[in-house]
Amino acid sequence: MESNNMKIDKHTYHVGEASMDERHWTISSTRLLTQEEINDAFCNADFEIGNKPQNIILDTGAEVTVVFDGVEFGDNAQVKLYDGELREEE
């Protein structure tokens, strides 16, 4: 039996894909919140547990309820080739 010593050329490409996804939360409080408090509220919420209400006490002492409402996945993907040689289109 002959061994197959054929050289196989490899072509490697480094490709990046980015799209604009939006994550949505509902934040409830008994008082007006600052922009920083709003940012802290959703950043400290655990979106892995789905849409269960989470009671969070912020560093400022404000008590909030945060609900993760879900993700809208972007349909505007931008693809960029970082490395690799392309064949000409025919």
PyMOL commands that set and color helices and strands:
alter all, ss='L'
color gray80, all
select helices_A, chain A and resi 35-44+47-49
alter helices_A, ss='H'
color red, helices_A
select strands_A, chain A and resi 14-18+22-29+54-57+63-72+78-83
alter strands_A, ss='S'
color yellow, strands_A
deselect
rebuild
show_as cartoon
